[in-house]
Amino acid sequence: FSFMIRVRLPAGYCTAEQWLAMDDTCQRYANGTLKITTRQTWQFHGVVKRDVKPLMRAVNRACMDTLAACGDVCRNVMC
């Protein structure tokens, strides 16, 4: 099996260090592509089951998370 994991990016903002960390993470644990979505966030595709935990840890080390990044929740609402 393979999974898609979406990162939460409030207001679509990230630092250069976070960008580089996510680029490295997609090379290590996903299919090598970092997809930018219309909702101003990233998606990792092709994550195999054994790499889910290491990928999530890499996202957390970059001071980001996946909490409420998908599903039936409000995302990137700005006033």
All heavy atoms as a GROMACS GRO file, in nm:
protein
  625
    1PHE      N    1   0.083  -0.118   0.000
    1PHE     CA    2   0.000   0.000   0.000
    1PHE      C    3   0.088   0.125   0.000
    1PHE      O    4   0.197   0.124   0.053
    1PHE     CB    5  -0.089   0.002   0.124
    1PHE     CG    6  -0.189  -0.109   0.127
    1PHE    CD1    7  -0.168  -0.221   0.204
    1PHE    CD2    8  -0.303  -0.101   0.052
    1PHE    CE1    9  -0.259  -0.324   0.208
    1PHE    CE2   10  -0.396  -0.202   0.054
    1PHE     CZ   11  -0.374  -0.315   0.133
    2SER      N   12   0.033   0.232  -0.056
    2SER     CA   13   0.100   0.362  -0.044
    2SER      C   14  -0.002   0.466  -0.004
    2SER      O   15  -0.121   0.452  -0.028
    2SER     CB   16   0.170   0.400  -0.175
    2SER     OG   17   0.076   0.428  -0.275
    3PHE      N   18   0.048   0.571   0.058
    3PHE     CA   19  -0.039   0.672   0.116
    3PHE      C   20  -0.004   0.810   0.062
    3PHE      O   21   0.104   0.833   0.011
    3PHE     CB   22  -0.022   0.674   0.269
    3PHE     CG   23  -0.060   0.546   0.335
    3PHE    CD1   24   0.034   0.446   0.354
    3PHE    CD2   25  -0.190   0.524   0.377
    3PHE    CE1   26   0.001   0.327   0.414
    3PHE    CE2   27  -0.224   0.404   0.439
    3PHE     CZ   28  -0.129   0.306   0.457
    4MET      N   29  -0.099   0.904   0.081
    4MET     CA   30  -0.076   1.045   0.055
    4MET      C   31  -0.082   1.114   0.191
    4MET      O   32  -0.172   1.089   0.271
    4MET     CB   33  -0.184   1.102  -0.037
    4MET     CG   34  -0.164   1.249  -0.075
    4MET     SD   35  -0.223   1.370   0.043
    4MET     CE   36  -0.399   1.348   0.034
    5ILE      N   37   0.016   1.198   0.217
    5ILE     CA   38   0.019   1.274   0.342
    5ILE      C   39   0.025   1.421   0.308
    5ILE      O   40   0.109   1.465   0.229
    5ILE     CB   41   0.139   1.232   0.429
    5ILE    CG1   42   0.123   1.086   0.470
    5ILE    CG2   43   0.151   1.323   0.552
    5ILE    CD1   44   0.238   1.030   0.548
    6ARG      N   45  -0.066   1.497   0.368
    6ARG     CA   46  -0.074   1.642   0.343
    6ARG      C   47  -0.023   1.716   0.466
    6ARG      O   48  -0.059   1.685   0.578
    6ARG     CB   49  -0.218   1.681   0.314
    6ARG     CG   50  -0.234   1.826   0.273
    6ARG     CD   51  -0.379   1.860   0.238
    6ARG     NE   52  -0.423   1.786   0.121
    6ARG     CZ   53  -0.533   1.711   0.115
    6ARG    NH1   54  -0.612   1.700   0.220
    6ARG    NH2   55  -0.566   1.649   0.005
    7VAL      N   56   0.060   1.817   0.442
    7VAL     CA   57   0.116   1.899   0.549
    7VAL      C   58   0.029   2.022   0.569
    7VAL      O   59  -0.023   2.078   0.474
    7VAL     CB   60   0.260   1.943   0.513
    7VAL    CG1   61   0.318   2.032   0.620
    7VAL    CG2   62   0.348   1.821   0.491
    8ARG      N   63   0.012   2.063   0.692
    8ARG     CA   64  -0.063   2.186   0.722
    8ARG      C   65   0.032   2.305   0.714
    8ARG      O   66   0.137   2.307   0.777
    8ARG     CB   67  -0.124   2.177   0.861
    8ARG     CG   68  -0.201   2.302   0.898
    8ARG     CD   69  -0.271   2.285   1.030
    8ARG     NE   70  -0.175   2.264   1.138
    8ARG     CZ   71  -0.195   2.304   1.262
    8ARG    NH1   72  -0.308   2.362   1.296
    8ARG    NH2   73  -0.105   2.281   1.355
    9LEU      N   74  -0.005   2.404   0.634
    9LEU     CA   75   0.072   2.528   0.621
    9LEU      C   76  -0.022   2.646   0.641
    9LEU      O   77  -0.086   2.692   0.544
    9LEU     CB   78   0.135   2.540   0.482
    9LEU     CG   79   0.259   2.461   0.453
    9LEU    CD1   80   0.303   2.483   0.310
    9LEU    CD2   81   0.371   2.499   0.546
   10PRO      N   82  -0.036   2.697   0.762
   10PRO     CA   83  -0.126   2.810   0.783
   10PRO      C   84  -0.090   2.928   0.692
   10PRO      O   85   0.025   2.970   0.687
   10PRO     CB   86  -0.107   2.845   0.930
   10PRO     CG   87  -0.061   2.716   0.992
   10PRO     CD   88   0.023   2.651   0.886
   11ALA      N   89  -0.188   2.975   0.617
   11ALA     CA   90  -0.173   3.086   0.521
   11ALA      C   91  -0.074   3.053   0.410
   11ALA      O   92  -0.032   3.141   0.336
   11ALA     CB   93  -0.133   3.215   0.592
   12GLY      N   94  -0.038   2.926   0.395
   12GLY     CA   95   0.053   2.887   0.287
   12GLY      C   96   0.196   2.934   0.306
   12GLY      O   97   0.276   2.936   0.213
   13TYR      N   98   0.235   2.969   0.429
   13TYR     CA   99   0.367   3.024   0.456
   13TYR      C  100   0.462   2.917   0.507
   13TYR      O  101   0.427   2.835   0.592
   13TYR     CB  102   0.357   3.136   0.562
   13TYR     CG  103   0.490   3.191   0.602
   13TYR    CD1  104   0.555   3.284   0.522
   13TYR    CD2  105   0.554   3.146   0.716
   13TYR    CE1  106   0.679   3.332   0.557
   13TYR    CE2  107   0.678   3.194   0.752
   13TYR     CZ  108   0.740   3.288   0.672
   13TYR     OH  109   0.864   3.334   0.707
   14CYS      N  110   0.586   2.922   0.458
   14CYS     CA  111   0.693   2.837   0.511
   14CYS      C  112   0.825   2.911   0.498
   14CYS      O  113   0.839   3.003   0.416
   14CYS     CB  114   0.699   2.703   0.441
   14CYS     SG  115   0.762   2.713   0.273
   15THR      N  116   0.922   2.870   0.576
   15THR     CA  117   1.055   2.929   0.567
   15THR      C  118   1.136   2.853   0.463
   15THR      O  119   1.098   2.743   0.420
   15THR     CB  120   1.127   2.921   0.702
   15THR    OG1  121   1.149   2.782   0.733
   15THR    CG2  122   1.047   2.988   0.812
   16ALA      N  123   1.249   2.909   0.425
   16ALA     CA  124   1.338   2.841   0.330
   16ALA      C  125   1.388   2.710   0.389
   16ALA      O  126   1.401   2.609   0.318
   16ALA     CB  127   1.455   2.932   0.294
   17GLU      N  128   1.414   2.708   0.519
   17GLU     CA  129   1.462   2.586   0.585
   17GLU      C  130   1.355   2.477   0.581
   17GLU      O  131   1.386   2.360   0.559
   17GLU     CB  132   1.502   2.616   0.730
   17GLU     CG  133   1.626   2.700   0.743
   17GLU     CD  134   1.600   2.850   0.725
   17GLU    OE1  135   1.481   2.892   0.726
   17GLU    OE2  136   1.698   2.923   0.706
   18GLN      N  137   1.228   2.517   0.602
   18GLN     CA  138   1.120   2.419   0.595
   18GLN      C  139   1.104   2.365   0.453
   18GLN      O  140   1.079   2.245   0.434
   18GLN     CB  141   0.989   2.482   0.643
   18GLN     CG  142   0.985   2.506   0.792
   18GLN     CD  143   0.864   2.584   0.835
   18GLN    OE1  144   0.820   2.676   0.767
   18GLN    NE2  145   0.809   2.548   0.950
   19TRP      N  146   1.116   2.451   0.355
   19TRP     CA  147   1.106   2.408   0.214
   19TRP      C  148   1.213   2.304   0.184
   19TRP      O  149   1.184   2.199   0.128
   19TRP     CB  150   1.121   2.528   0.122
   19TRP     CG  151   1.122   2.491  -0.022
   19TRP    CD1  152   1.232   2.453  -0.096
   19TRP    CD2  153   1.011   2.483  -0.111
   19TRP    NE1  154   1.194   2.424  -0.224
   19TRP    CE2  155   1.059   2.441  -0.235
   19TRP    CE3  156   0.875   2.508  -0.096
   19TRP    CZ2  157   0.976   2.424  -0.345
   19TRP    CZ3  158   0.794   2.491  -0.205
   19TRP    CH2  159   0.843   2.449  -0.328
   20LEU      N  160   1.336   2.332   0.224
   20LEU     CA  161   1.446   2.237   0.198
   20LEU      C  162   1.426   2.108   0.275
   20LEU      O  163   1.456   1.999   0.223
   20LEU     CB  164   1.580   2.302   0.235
   20LEU     CG  165   1.621   2.419   0.147
   20LEU    CD1  166   1.746   2.487   0.202
   20LEU    CD2  167   1.642   2.374   0.003
   21ALA      N  168   1.375   2.116   0.398
   21ALA     CA  169   1.348   1.995   0.476
   21ALA      C  170   1.241   1.909   0.408
   21ALA      O  171   1.253   1.786   0.402
   21ALA     CB  172   1.305   2.032   0.617
   22MET      N  173   1.137   1.971   0.354
   22MET     CA  174   1.031   1.895   0.288
   22MET      C  175   1.081   1.836   0.156
   22MET      O  176   1.043   1.725   0.119
   22MET     CB  177   0.908   1.982   0.264
   22MET     CG  178   0.837   2.026   0.391
   22MET     SD  179   0.782   1.889   0.497
   22MET     CE  180   0.917   1.877   0.613
   23ASP      N  181   1.168   1.907   0.087
   23ASP     CA  182   1.227   1.853  -0.036
   23ASP      C  183   1.309   1.728  -0.005
   23ASP      O  184   1.298   1.627  -0.074
   23ASP     CB  185   1.313   1.960  -0.104
   23ASP     CG  186   1.371   1.911  -0.234
   23ASP    OD1  187   1.294   1.863  -0.320
   23ASP    OD2  188   1.494   1.919  -0.252
   24ASP      N  189   1.388   1.735   0.101
   24ASP     CA  190   1.467   1.619   0.142
   24ASP      C  191   1.376   1.504   0.186
   24ASP      O  192   1.400   1.388   0.152
   24ASP     CB  193   1.560   1.659   0.256
   24ASP     CG  194   1.644   1.543   0.303
   24ASP    OD1  195   1.721   1.487   0.222
   24ASP    OD2  196   1.632   1.505   0.422
   25THR      N  197   1.270   1.536   0.259
   25THR     CA  198   1.176   1.435   0.308
   25THR      C  199   1.107   1.363   0.193
   25THR      O  200   1.091   1.240   0.197
   25THR     CB  201   1.072   1.501   0.401
   25THR    OG1  202   1.141   1.563   0.510
   25THR    CG2  203   0.974   1.400   0.455
   26CYS      N  204   1.066   1.436   0.089
   26CYS     CA  205   0.998   1.369  -0.023
   26CYS      C  206   1.093   1.277  -0.099
   26CYS      O  207   1.051   1.175  -0.152
   26CYS     CB  208   0.931   1.470  -0.115
   26CYS     SG  209   1.039   1.554  -0.230
   27GLN      N  210   1.221   1.312  -0.101
   27GLN     CA  211   1.319   1.224  -0.166
   27GLN      C  212   1.342   1.097  -0.086
   27GLN      O  213   1.361   0.990  -0.143
   27GLN     CB  214   1.453   1.298  -0.185
   27GLN     CG  215   1.445   1.418  -0.275
   27GLN     CD  216   1.404   1.384  -0.417
   27GLN    OE1  217   1.441   1.280  -0.471
   27GLN    NE2  218   1.326   1.472  -0.477
   28ARG      N  219   1.342   1.108   0.046
   28ARG     CA  220   1.370   0.993   0.133
   28ARG      C  221   1.251   0.899   0.151
   28ARG      O  222   1.268   0.778   0.151
   28ARG     CB  223   1.413   1.041   0.271
   28ARG     CG  224   1.547   1.103   0.277
   28ARG     CD  225   1.575   1.150   0.417
   28ARG     NE  226   1.698   1.226   0.420
   28ARG     CZ  227   1.799   1.199   0.500
   28ARG    NH1  228   1.790   1.099   0.585
   28ARG    NH2  229   1.907   1.271   0.495
   29TYR      N  230   1.132   0.956   0.172
   29TYR     CA  231   1.020   0.874   0.218
   29TYR      C  232   0.900   0.868   0.123
   29TYR      O  233   0.809   0.790   0.147
   29TYR     CB  234   0.971   0.925   0.354
   29TYR     CG  235   1.078   0.930   0.458
   29TYR    CD1  236   1.120   1.050   0.514
   29TYR    CD2  237   1.140   0.814   0.502
   29TYR    CE1  238   1.220   1.055   0.609
   29TYR    CE2  239   1.240   0.817   0.597
   29TYR     CZ  240   1.279   0.938   0.650
   29TYR     OH  241   1.378   0.943   0.745
   30ALA      N  242   0.897   0.950   0.020
   30ALA     CA  243   0.784   0.949  -0.073
   30ALA      C  244   0.834   0.914  -0.212
   30ALA      O  245   0.945   0.862  -0.227
   30ALA     CB  246   0.714   1.085  -0.071
   31ASN      N  247   0.755   0.947  -0.314
   31ASN     CA  248   0.795   0.910  -0.450
   31ASN      C  249   0.885   1.014  -0.517
   31ASN      O  250   0.907   1.008  -0.637
   31ASN     CB  251   0.671   0.883  -0.536
   31ASN     CG  252   0.587   1.006  -0.560
   31ASN    OD1  253   0.620   1.116  -0.516
   31ASN    ND2  254   0.476   0.988  -0.630
   32GLY      N  255   0.934   1.110  -0.441
   32GLY     CA  256   1.029   1.207  -0.494
   32GLY      C  257   0.968   1.336  -0.544
   32GLY      O  258   1.039   1.426  -0.586
   33THR      N  259   0.835   1.346  -0.540
   33THR     CA  260   0.770   1.470  -0.584
   33THR      C  261   0.700   1.535  -0.466
   33THR      O  262   0.638   1.469  -0.384
   33THR     CB  263   0.666   1.445  -0.695
   33THR    OG1  264   0.566   1.354  -0.646
   33THR    CG2  265   0.730   1.388  -0.819
   34LEU      N  266   0.713   1.666  -0.458
   34LEU     CA  267   0.646   1.744  -0.356
   34LEU      C  268   0.541   1.827  -0.428
   34LEU      O  269   0.573   1.917  -0.504
   34LEU     CB  270   0.748   1.835  -0.286
   34LEU     CG  271   0.702   1.912  -0.164
   34LEU    CD1  272   0.652   1.817  -0.055
   34LEU    CD2  273   0.817   1.995  -0.110
   35LYS      N  274   0.415   1.793  -0.409
   35LYS     CA  275   0.308   1.860  -0.483
   35LYS      C  276   0.254   1.978  -0.403
   35LYS      O  277   0.225   1.965  -0.285
   35LYS     CB  278   0.195   1.762  -0.513
   35LYS     CG  279   0.241   1.651  -0.604
   35LYS     CD  280   0.128   1.568  -0.653
   35LYS     CE  281   0.183   1.464  -0.749
   35LYS     NZ  282   0.078   1.394  -0.819
   36ILE      N  283   0.241   2.091  -0.470
   36ILE     CA  284   0.182   2.210  -0.409
   36ILE      C  285   0.035   2.212  -0.449
   36ILE      O  286   0.002   2.202  -0.567
   36ILE     CB  287   0.254   2.337  -0.457
   36ILE    CG1  288   0.401   2.329  -0.420
   36ILE    CG2  289   0.188   2.461  -0.397
   36ILE    CD1  290   0.484   2.441  -0.476
   37THR      N  291  -0.053   2.227  -0.351
   37THR     CA  292  -0.196   2.219  -0.376
   37THR      C  293  -0.258   2.357  -0.396
   37THR      O  294  -0.196   2.459  -0.366
   37THR     CB  295  -0.269   2.150  -0.260
   37THR    OG1  296  -0.269   2.237  -0.147
   37THR    CG2  297  -0.201   2.019  -0.222
   38THR      N  298  -0.381   2.358  -0.442
   38THR     CA  299  -0.454   2.484  -0.457
   38THR      C  300  -0.492   2.544  -0.323
   38THR      O  301  -0.531   2.660  -0.316
   38THR     CB  302  -0.583   2.463  -0.540
   38THR    OG1  303  -0.663   2.364  -0.475
   38THR    CG2  304  -0.549   2.420  -0.681
   39ARG      N  305  -0.480   2.466  -0.216
   39ARG     CA  306  -0.509   2.516  -0.082
   39ARG      C  307  -0.382   2.558  -0.010
   39ARG      O  308  -0.376   2.562   0.112
   39ARG     CB  309  -0.583   2.410  -0.001
   39ARG     CG  310  -0.723   2.390  -0.054
   39ARG     CD  311  -0.801   2.298   0.034
   39ARG     NE  312  -0.938   2.292  -0.012
   39ARG     CZ  313  -1.026   2.206   0.032
   39ARG    NH1  314  -0.992   2.118   0.123
   39ARG    NH2  315  -1.148   2.207  -0.014
   40GLN      N  316  -0.277   2.586  -0.084
   40GLN     CA  317  -0.152   2.640  -0.032
   40GLN      C  318  -0.085   2.549   0.070
   40GLN      O  319  -0.048   2.592   0.180
   40GLN     CB  320  -0.173   2.778   0.028
   40GLN     CG  321  -0.228   2.878  -0.069
   40GLN     CD  322  -0.261   3.010  -0.002
   40GLN    OE1  323  -0.296   3.016   0.115
   40GLN    NE2  324  -0.248   3.117  -0.077
   41THR      N  325  -0.070   2.424   0.035
   41THR     CA  326   0.001   2.331   0.121
   41THR      C  327   0.074   2.229   0.035
   41THR      O  328   0.074   2.239  -0.087
   41THR     CB  329  -0.096   2.264   0.220
   41THR    OG1  330  -0.019   2.194   0.317
   41THR    CG2  331  -0.193   2.172   0.153
   42TRP      N  332   0.138   2.132   0.097
   42TRP     CA  333   0.213   2.030   0.025
   42TRP      C  334   0.151   1.893   0.044
   42TRP      O  335   0.091   1.865   0.147
   42TRP     CB  336   0.356   2.020   0.078
   42TRP     CG  337   0.439   2.140   0.053
   42TRP    CD1  338   0.445   2.213  -0.062
   42TRP    CD2  339   0.529   2.200   0.144
   42TRP    NE1  340   0.534   2.315  -0.047
   42TRP    CE2  341   0.587   2.309   0.080
   42TRP    CE3  342   0.566   2.172   0.274
   42TRP    CZ2  343   0.680   2.390   0.141
   42TRP    CZ3  344   0.659   2.252   0.334
   42TRP    CH2  345   0.716   2.360   0.267
   43GLN      N  346   0.173   1.808  -0.055
   43GLN     CA  347   0.131   1.669  -0.044
   43GLN      C  348   0.249   1.580  -0.081
   43GLN      O  349   0.320   1.606  -0.177
   43GLN     CB  350   0.017   1.637  -0.140
   43GLN     CG  351  -0.113   1.701  -0.105
   43GLN     CD  352  -0.221   1.668  -0.206
   43GLN    OE1  353  -0.193   1.624  -0.316
   43GLN    NE2  354  -0.345   1.692  -0.168
   44PHE      N  355   0.266   1.475  -0.001
   44PHE     CA  356   0.361   1.368  -0.031
   44PHE      C  357   0.281   1.251  -0.085
   44PHE      O  358   0.189   1.204  -0.019
   44PHE     CB  359   0.434   1.322   0.095
   44PHE     CG  360   0.518   1.428   0.159
   44PHE    CD1  361   0.472   1.496   0.271
   44PHE    CD2  362   0.643   1.458   0.111
   44PHE    CE1  363   0.550   1.592   0.332
   44PHE    CE2  364   0.722   1.554   0.172
   44PHE     CZ  365   0.674   1.621   0.282
   45HIS      N  366   0.315   1.202  -0.201
   45HIS     CA  367   0.247   1.086  -0.259
   45HIS      C  368   0.342   0.967  -0.262
   45HIS      O  369   0.464   0.984  -0.265
   45HIS     CB  370   0.199   1.117  -0.401
   45HIS     CG  371   0.083   1.212  -0.404
   45HIS    ND1  372  -0.047   1.169  -0.406
   45HIS    CD2  373   0.079   1.347  -0.402
   45HIS    CE1  374  -0.127   1.274  -0.407
   45HIS    NE2  375  -0.053   1.384  -0.405
   46GLY      N  376   0.285   0.849  -0.262
   46GLY     CA  377   0.364   0.727  -0.274
   46GLY      C  378   0.440   0.692  -0.147
   46GLY      O  379   0.546   0.630  -0.154
   47VAL      N  380   0.386   0.727  -0.032
   47VAL     CA  381   0.451   0.694   0.095
   47VAL      C  382   0.411   0.552   0.132
   47VAL      O  383   0.293   0.525   0.154
   47VAL     CB  384   0.409   0.793   0.206
   47VAL    CG1  385   0.479   0.757   0.337
   47VAL    CG2  386   0.437   0.936   0.165
   48VAL      N  387   0.507   0.463   0.137
   48VAL     CA  388   0.476   0.324   0.174
   48VAL      C  389   0.461   0.314   0.325
   48VAL      O  390   0.512   0.399   0.400
   48VAL     CB  391   0.581   0.224   0.121
   48VAL    CG1  392   0.579   0.220  -0.031
   48VAL    CG2  393   0.718   0.258   0.172
   49LYS      N  394   0.392   0.211   0.369
   49LYS     CA  395   0.353   0.197   0.509
   49LYS      C  396   0.471   0.209   0.605
   49LYS      O  397   0.463   0.276   0.708
   49LYS     CB  398   0.280   0.064   0.529
   49LYS     CG  399   0.221   0.048   0.666
   49LYS     CD  400   0.141  -0.080   0.676
   49LYS     CE  401   0.083  -0.096   0.814
   49LYS     NZ  402   0.004  -0.219   0.826
   50ARG      N  403   0.582   0.146   0.573
   50ARG     CA  404   0.697   0.148   0.664
   50ARG      C  405   0.760   0.287   0.678
   50ARG      O  406   0.834   0.313   0.771
   50ARG     CB  407   0.803   0.047   0.619
   50ARG     CG  408   0.876   0.087   0.493
   50ARG     CD  409   0.990  -0.009   0.458
   50ARG     NE  410   1.048   0.030   0.332
   50ARG     CZ  411   1.010  -0.011   0.213
   50ARG    NH1  412   0.910  -0.098   0.205
   50ARG    NH2  413   1.068   0.030   0.104
   51ASP      N  414   0.729   0.378   0.583
   51ASP     CA  415   0.787   0.513   0.587
   51ASP      C  416   0.693   0.620   0.642
   51ASP      O  417   0.732   0.737   0.648
   51ASP     CB  418   0.832   0.554   0.445
   51ASP     CG  419   0.952   0.475   0.399
   51ASP    OD1  420   1.030   0.429   0.485
   51ASP    OD2  421   0.968   0.459   0.276
   52VAL      N  422   0.574   0.582   0.684
   52VAL     CA  423   0.479   0.682   0.735
   52VAL      C  424   0.532   0.747   0.862
   52VAL      O  425   0.538   0.870   0.872
   52VAL     CB  426   0.339   0.620   0.759
   52VAL    CG1  427   0.249   0.718   0.833
   52VAL    CG2  428   0.276   0.581   0.627
   53LYS      N  429   0.576   0.668   0.960
   53LYS     CA  430   0.626   0.726   1.085
   53LYS      C  431   0.751   0.811   1.064
   53LYS      O  432   0.758   0.923   1.115
   53LYS     CB  433   0.653   0.616   1.189
   53LYS     CG  434   0.530   0.568   1.260
   53LYS     CD  435   0.568   0.472   1.369
   53LYS     CE  436   0.446   0.421   1.441
   53LYS     NZ  437   0.482   0.328   1.550
   54PRO      N  438   0.851   0.762   0.990
   54PRO     CA  439   0.968   0.847   0.967
   54PRO      C  440   0.935   0.978   0.894
   54PRO      O  441   0.991   1.083   0.925
   54PRO     CB  442   1.062   0.761   0.883
   54PRO     CG  443   1.020   0.622   0.908
   54PRO     CD  444   0.873   0.627   0.936
   55LEU      N  445   0.841   0.973   0.799
   55LEU     CA  446   0.801   1.094   0.729
   55LEU      C  447   0.734   1.192   0.825
   55LEU      O  448   0.766   1.312   0.826
   55LEU     CB  449   0.708   1.063   0.613
   55LEU     CG  450   0.672   1.184   0.527
   55LEU    CD1  451   0.671   1.147   0.380
   55LEU    CD2  452   0.538   1.242   0.566
   56MET      N  453   0.644   1.142   0.909
   56MET     CA  454   0.577   1.229   1.005
   56MET      C  455   0.677   1.290   1.103
   56MET      O  456   0.666   1.407   1.138
   56MET     CB  457   0.471   1.150   1.082
   56MET     CG  458   0.361   1.094   0.995
   56MET     SD  459   0.258   1.220   0.924
   56MET     CE  460   0.161   1.264   1.064
   57ARG      N  461   0.775   1.214   1.144
   57ARG     CA  462   0.878   1.268   1.233
   57ARG      C  463   0.960   1.376   1.164
   57ARG      O  464   0.994   1.478   1.226
   57ARG     CB  465   0.968   1.156   1.281
   57ARG     CG  466   0.902   1.065   1.382
   57ARG     CD  467   0.996   0.960   1.435
   57ARG     NE  468   0.926   0.871   1.524
   57ARG     CZ  469   0.922   0.740   1.512
   57ARG    NH1  470   0.986   0.680   1.414
   57ARG    NH2  471   0.854   0.667   1.597
   58ALA      N  472   0.991   1.357   1.037
   58ALA     CA  473   1.066   1.458   0.961
   58ALA      C  474   0.985   1.587   0.947
   58ALA      O  475   1.040   1.697   0.959
   58ALA     CB  476   1.103   1.403   0.823
   59VAL      N  477   0.855   1.574   0.924
   59VAL     CA  478   0.768   1.692   0.916
   59VAL      C  479   0.767   1.764   1.051
   59VAL      O  480   0.781   1.886   1.057
   59VAL     CB  481   0.625   1.650   0.874
   59VAL    CG1  482   0.527   1.764   0.892
   59VAL    CG2  483   0.624   1.602   0.730
   60ASN      N  484   0.757   1.689   1.160
   60ASN     CA  485   0.757   1.750   1.294
   60ASN      C  486   0.890   1.816   1.327
   60ASN      O  487   0.892   1.922   1.390
   60ASN     CB  488   0.721   1.646   1.400
   60ASN     CG  489   0.578   1.599   1.391
   60ASN    OD1  490   0.548   1.487   1.432
   60ASN    ND2  491   0.488   1.677   1.335
   61ARG      N  492   1.002   1.755   1.286
   61ARG     CA  493   1.133   1.815   1.309
   61ARG      C  494   1.146   1.950   1.239
   61ARG      O  495   1.219   2.038   1.284
   61ARG     CB  496   1.244   1.722   1.262
   61ARG     CG  497   1.286   1.620   1.364
   61ARG     CD  498   1.417   1.553   1.328
   61ARG     NE  499   1.415   1.491   1.196
   61ARG     CZ  500   1.372   1.368   1.169
   61ARG    NH1  501   1.326   1.292   1.265
   61ARG    NH2  502   1.375   1.321   1.046
   62ALA      N  503   1.076   1.968   1.128
   62ALA     CA  504   1.078   2.095   1.055
   62ALA      C  505   0.976   2.194   1.113
   62ALA      O  506   0.948   2.296   1.051
   62ALA     CB  507   1.049   2.070   0.907
   63CYS      N  508   0.924   2.164   1.232
   63CYS     CA  509   0.826   2.251   1.302
   63CYS      C  510   0.697   2.266   1.222
   63CYS      O  511   0.638   2.375   1.217
   63CYS     CB  512   0.887   2.386   1.335
   63CYS     SG  513   1.024   2.375   1.450
   64MET      N  514   0.652   2.158   1.160
   64MET     CA  515   0.525   2.156   1.090
   64MET      C  516   0.449   2.032   1.134
   64MET      O  517   0.504   1.946   1.203
   64MET     CB  518   0.547   2.153   0.938
   64MET     CG  519   0.608   2.281   0.887
   64MET     SD  520   0.622   2.283   0.709
   64MET     CE  521   0.759   2.174   0.684
   65ASP      N  522   0.322   2.022   1.094
   65ASP     CA  523   0.244   1.905   1.129
   65ASP      C  524   0.139   1.877   1.022
   65ASP      O  525   0.132   1.946   0.921
   65ASP     CB  526   0.180   1.919   1.268
   65ASP     CG  527   0.084   2.035   1.276
   65ASP    OD1  528   0.016   2.067   1.178
   65ASP    OD2  529   0.076   2.096   1.384
   66THR      N  530   0.060   1.775   1.047
   66THR     CA  531  -0.046   1.736   0.954
   66THR      C  532  -0.183   1.745   1.019
   66THR      O  533  -0.282   1.704   0.960
   66THR     CB  534  -0.024   1.591   0.905
   66THR    OG1  535  -0.028   1.503   1.017
   66THR    CG2  536   0.108   1.577   0.832
   67LEU      N  537  -0.190   1.800   1.139
   67LEU     CA  538  -0.314   1.810   1.214
   67LEU      C  539  -0.415   1.894   1.138
   67LEU      O  540  -0.387   2.006   1.098
   67LEU     CB  541  -0.285   1.874   1.349
   67LEU     CG  542  -0.384   1.849   1.460
   67LEU    CD1  543  -0.382   1.701   1.498
   67LEU    CD2  544  -0.348   1.932   1.581
   68ALA      N  545  -0.532   1.839   1.111
   68ALA     CA  546  -0.642   1.906   1.039
   68ALA      C  547  -0.601   1.949   0.898
   68ALA      O  548  -0.653   2.046   0.845
   68ALA     CB  549  -0.694   2.025   1.119
   69ALA      N  550  -0.508   1.877   0.838
   69ALA     CA  551  -0.464   1.910   0.702
   69ALA      C  552  -0.554   1.850   0.596
   69ALA      O  553  -0.546   1.887   0.479
   69ALA     CB  554  -0.320   1.864   0.680
   70CYS      N  555  -0.638   1.754   0.634
   70CYS     CA  556  -0.731   1.695   0.538
   70CYS      C  557  -0.853   1.643   0.612
   70CYS      O  558  -0.858   1.647   0.734
   70CYS     CB  559  -0.665   1.584   0.458
   70CYS     SG  560  -0.604   1.449   0.557
   71GLY      N  561  -0.949   1.601   0.538
   71GLY     CA  562  -1.073   1.555   0.598
   71GLY      C  563  -1.176   1.667   0.601
   71GLY      O  564  -1.160   1.770   0.538
   72ASP      N  565  -1.278   1.648   0.680
   72ASP     CA  566  -1.389   1.742   0.688
   72ASP      C  567  -1.361   1.849   0.793
   72ASP      O  568  -1.422   1.853   0.899
   72ASP     CB  569  -1.517   1.667   0.720
   72ASP     CG  570  -1.640   1.754   0.704
   72ASP    OD1  571  -1.631   1.857   0.637
   72ASP    OD2  572  -1.744   1.717   0.760
   73VAL      N  573  -1.262   1.935   0.765
   73VAL     CA  574  -1.224   2.043   0.856
   73VAL      C  575  -1.204   2.172   0.776
   73VAL      O  576  -1.180   2.169   0.655
   73VAL     CB  577  -1.094   2.010   0.932
   73VAL    CG1  578  -1.113   1.891   1.023
   73VAL    CG2  579  -0.980   1.985   0.837
   74CYS      N  580  -1.211   2.286   0.843
   74CYS     CA  581  -1.182   2.414   0.778
   74CYS      C  582  -1.032   2.428   0.762
   74CYS      O  583  -0.956   2.397   0.854
   74CYS     CB  584  -1.234   2.530   0.863
   74CYS     SG  585  -1.413   2.532   0.873
   75ARG      N  586  -0.988   2.473   0.644
   75ARG     CA  587  -0.845   2.489   0.620
   75ARG      C  588  -0.816   2.625   0.560
   75ARG      O  589  -0.886   2.673   0.473
   75ARG     CB  590  -0.794   2.382   0.525
   75ARG     CG  591  -0.803   2.244   0.583
   75ARG     CD  592  -0.753   2.143   0.486
   75ARG     NE  593  -0.858   2.118   0.387
   75ARG     CZ  594  -0.865   2.011   0.314
   75ARG    NH1  595  -0.777   1.919   0.324
   75ARG    NH2  596  -0.963   1.996   0.227
   76ASN      N  597  -0.709   2.686   0.607
   76ASN     CA  598  -0.657   2.813   0.553
   76ASN      C  599  -0.765   2.918   0.536
   76ASN      O  600  -0.780   2.978   0.430
   76ASN     CB  601  -0.583   2.790   0.422
   76ASN     CG  602  -0.443   2.739   0.447
   76ASN    OD1  603  -0.390   2.752   0.556
   76ASN    ND2  604  -0.383   2.681   0.346
   77VAL      N  605  -0.842   2.942   0.641
   77VAL     CA  606  -0.941   3.048   0.639
   77VAL      C  607  -0.873   3.175   0.687
   77VAL      O  608  -0.819   3.179   0.797
   77VAL     CB  609  -1.062   3.014   0.730
   77VAL    CG1  610  -1.159   3.130   0.733
   77VAL    CG2  611  -1.128   2.887   0.680
   78MET      N  612  -0.872   3.277   0.603
   78MET     CA  613  -0.807   3.403   0.638
   78MET      C  614  -0.907   3.516   0.631
   78MET      O  615  -0.993   3.518   0.546
   78MET     CB  616  -0.690   3.431   0.543
   78MET     CG  617  -0.582   3.326   0.550
   78MET     SD  618  -0.451   3.353   0.432
   78MET     CE  619  -0.394   3.514   0.480
   79CYS      N  620  -0.895   3.611   0.724
   79CYS     CA  621  -0.985   3.727   0.725
   79CYS      C  622  -0.910   3.852   0.684
   79CYS      O  623  -0.795   3.865   0.700
   79CYS     CB  624  -1.044   3.746   0.864
   79CYS     SG  625  -1.142   3.606   0.917
   0.00000   0.00000   0.00000
